[in-house]
């Protein structure tokens, strides 16, 4: 199911996760605006996920369209207009994983020495 995340923007927090050696790792708590700095090719290759706290929902981030080969490194919006837009599909719910990641990132931001691990 594709979802418009703007509806959920003020409900909870968003965690950006990246793919490394076949596993997704929580990187940071983000605003949805930061998703417009992703390159098409990384999004097309499923390099990222978006996790919602406190619901535990895990979203796949994918482009809403194919682009020409000259635009594979394009950001969603650029000086020529909209090249592509991120689309979000809920793929799983894991409240425990998302909650643990949120608490670890929050602790790191507060200066505590909690190691962020997955």
Secondary structure, DSSP 8 states (H G I E B T S, - for coil): -EE-GGGGTTSSEEEEEEEETTEEEEEEEE-GGGGGG-BHHHHHTT-EEEEEETT-EEEEEEESS---GGGTT-BSEETTEE---EEEEEEEE-HHHHHHHHHHHHHHHTT-------
